[in-house]
């Protein structure tokens, strides 16, 4: 999936908004008993790498991506 959004804010403000959004997403309670485990994120220049495990019962998958 590719999501692109233009903004009219400084690089620091845009980075803060992305950080806050991803933090909220990783803490959110999802329907149907899906849980988020082992969330991680790191920045390298203007790219943020993130990953987490989405689990329900004994079934799970790792979701990862890069935001630039």
MOSULLIN-V288664 format. One line per field, one symbol per residue. psi: psi as a letter, one per 30 degrees, with the letter a starting at -180 (. if undefined). A space follows every 50 residues. Layout:
# MOSULLIN-V288664
psi->???
This chain:
# MOSULLIN-V288664
psi->kkkkkllhlleeeeeeeeeeeeeeeffkkllggklklhkllkkjcgkkkl llkkkjbgkllkkllkk.
